[in-house]
């Protein structure tokens, strides 16, 4: 049996919908609410942040259990969790046990640097087929900063190199029926969206998976961004922050303008996927278990955005 079909029943049982492999573009034209129900997942960065090498492999059982408890439909893996030889077997078992589907994975590298191309491409050639075996259908791609936090603009040559590698990764994704999307941090959207617009000028059909909080931190109004790039957007990362700019413990406990975001999503008729990616400052002390913050976040997304 094809493994991905075996795991698709997980999400079907949760959502009462068809195969998880249905792409967001197709969902936009679905004839009924059940067929177009938006998948809400979680990204495990908040677990990875304090682990050596950001490797979530040792804590995957806890992550899946916490996401089940919090009520999430699916998980967006960190791509390094797919590198071990037994990754597909172990992750698929956890997915079945906890009824949390594998939605996709985040993936990144310094794609502007040609010296890194061979290693990054080899990683993609390993990761994407394994992701597809698990039923994952999205790959959130980060292209890498020239120098994090320095607000340096990539040169035309660096943007050319970045686009060249992205084309190759897009081709791997297409072969395995995985939909790639460009995931932003601050560096892609600072300086008047210099990095992102440079990529889109070279790859005009690229799909986007904006992180709404990184947009805010990059000086971009997320509601305005959603309206400007609506046709490209198939995926969302959500997080929240307080008035002082520090990340809140859960989504809904900060000062983000969720009413404006909800209105923009409704206006563009968003039918992609939504993933909560909690993050906390290095000196932040948890006031409750992560699973409780994830549950609060999931409930807020349901209440405020209707997903």
N, C-alpha and C positions, 0 to 999 in steps of 0.2 A: 504493500500500500504506500502511496506517496505520503511522506511524513506531513507535508504542509496541509494536505486535505484532512489528515487525522487530527491535526491541532485546530483546524478551522471550526470544528464542532464546538470548541470551547467558547469562542465568542458568539457563535450562533445560539448556544444555550443561554448565554447571558443576555443577549440583545434581541433574540427572536428574529435574527436577520440572516441574510445569506452569507456567502463565503467572505472571509476577511480579505481575500485577495482583490475584491472589488475596489477599483481605484477611485480616488476622490472625485476626479472629473466625471466619472460615470455616476457617482452618487449624487452629483448636483442635478442630474436630470431624472432621478428616480421618481416613479409615479406616486409613491406613498411614503408616509412618515417612517414606517418601520424600515423600508429599504434604504432610506437615506439617513437613518439615525447616526448621529455623530459619535465616533468612538472617543472616549476620554481615557487616556492612559497617564502613566507617570514615568518620569526619568529618574534614575537612582543616583544622580550626582551628589545629593546631600549625604548619601552613604559613602560614596567613593572619595569625597573630598578629604577625609582623614585617614584613608587607607594607603599603604605603600604602593606607589605606582598607579594610584586610582583604580586598583584592581578589585572589582566587586565579586570575583569568583568565590572567595571564601564565605561571603555573606549572602549569596543568592537565595538560600532557603529562607532566611529572615526577610529579605526584600519581597519575595513572592508572598509570604505569609502576611506581611504588613499591607501589601497592596490589596490582597483579598479582603482583609479586615476593613480597609478604608473604602472599599466599594469601587475600585477601579476596574475598568473593562480589560485593560492591557498594559503592557510594559514596553517602553522604548529602551532597549539595552544600550549600554556603552559597548562600542564595538570590540574592545579588548576582551570582553567576556566570551567572545566567540572564537578566540584563538586556540584554546586548549583542544586537543584532539577529541576529547569526549564531550565537548560543549553541547553539541546538538542533543545527544542522548540525555545528559543531565538537565538541561534547560527544558527540554520537552516534557520530561517527567514532572518537573516542578510546575510547568504550565498546566498539565492535566490535573495534578493534585490540587492546585489552588484555583483552578478555573480562571486563570489570568492569561490571556492570549499574548503572544509576542507580536506586537504591532510593527516594530522596526528596530533600527539602531542608529545611534549618532556616530559620526565618523569624521575625522579631521586630520589635517597635516598642513605643512607649509607648501601649499600647492603653487605658490608664486616662485618657488626656488627649484629650478630644473635639476639641481643636484639631488633633490629629494624625490624626484618623480618615480624612479624605479622602485624604491622601497614602498612608497605610498601605493603605487599601482599593484604591487605584489600583495600588499595587505588587503586591498579591495578585492582582488581575485580570490583571496582566501575567505574573507568575511561575507561577501554578498551571497555566494552559493549556500553557505551555512545558514544565513539569515532566511533565505528563501525556503530552505528545508524545514525551518521552524514555522513557516507560514507568515513570516514578516513581509511586509509589502512597502515599507518606507525606509529611506536612508537620508538622515539629516546631515548635511555636509557643511563643515566649517573649513574655510580655505586658508586660515592661518594669517597672523599679523606679521608685518615686517619687524616691528618691535612693539610688544604689548604696552599700551599706555602712552606711547610717544606721539600718537596721532600723525605718524608718518604716512605720506601718500605713496602708494605703489606706483612705480613707473609704468609707462605703456608696455615696456618689454616684460615686466613682471606680471602685468595683467594678461598679456598674451600667453605667457607660460602657464598661468593659472587656468585660463580657459582651455588651453591645449590638454591639460591633464583632466579637467572636468569632463571634456568630451569623451575621453576614454573611460572614465568611471561611469558616465551616463550610459555608455554602450554596454558595459558589464551589467548594469542595473536593468536595462531594457531586456537583455538576454534572459535574465532570471525573473522578469516580471516584478521588479521592485521599482517604486517611484522615487527618484531622488529629489530632494528639495534643499535649497540653500538656506542654512541656518546662520543667523547673524549674532555676533557679539557687538561690542561697541565699534570696533575698528572698521567693520564693513559699512557703517552708517554715519560715521563722523565725516567732517569735511564735505558736507552737502551730499552724502551718500556716494562719495567718490569711488570707493571699492565696489560696492554693489552695482552701481550704474556702469562701472567699467566692465564688470562681468556680464551684465545684461546686454550691453552694447555688442559684446562678442557672442553671447549665447541668448538671443532674444526670447527663446521658448523655454528657458529654464524656469522651473517651479520654485516657489519660495516657501520657507517655513520659518517666518519671523519669530523671534523671541521678543515679546511685547515689553518686557522689563528692560532688556538690553537696549531696545529702542529708546526708552525713556532716559537711560543712562548715557546714551549717545546723543542726546539732545533732539530726539525726533518724537513728534506726537504720534503715538501708536494708532489712534483713530484716523488721523490724516493719512498715515502710511497704509492702513488697510484700504481706505478708499482709493488711494492712488494706484496701488498694486493689486487690487482685488482679483483680477483675472489670473494672476500668477500664483496666488496663495492657496496652498493645499494642506497646510499644516500650521499649527500654532504651538509655541511654548509659552506658558504663563507662569508668572511669579509675581510677587508683590513687594513693595517697599514702603517704609514709613516716610513721613514728611522730612525727616533729617537725612534721607537718602540711604539709610541702612535697610537691609532686607528684613521683612517681617517673618515671624516664625511660621505662619501659614498664609496661604492666599486668602484675601478678604480681611486681613488684620492690618493692612497697610493703608497707603494714601493714594494708590493708583485710581484713576478715573474710570472705574468699571462701567458706569452708566454710559459714558461716551464710547467706550470700547464695544459694549453690547449693541448700541445703536448702529455703529459702523458695521459690525458683523452681520446684523440684520439687513442693513442696506445693501451690502455686497452679496447677500444670500450665501454666506459661507457654509460649505458642506464638506470641509476637510476633516482632519483629526486634531484633537486638542490634547496636549500633554502638559501636565503640571511638573515643573522642575524646581523644587525647592532648593534654596541656597542660603547659607548663613555666613556672616562675617567670621573671620578666624577667631575672634575673641568672644563670640556669642556663646552664652550658656543656655542650653535647652531648659525649658520650664516644664516639658512633658515629653513622653516618648514620641519618636518620629511618626509612628503609625497614627497617633492622635492628630498631629498636624496635617498629615496626609488626608485623614478622614474629614477634618474641618475644611481643607482645601477642596476636596471632592464635593462636599455639600454646598460650598459657596459657588462653585462653577455651575452646579445644577440650579441653584436658586437665582443667581445673577445672570447667567448666560443662557440658561434653559437647556443645557446639554447634560 
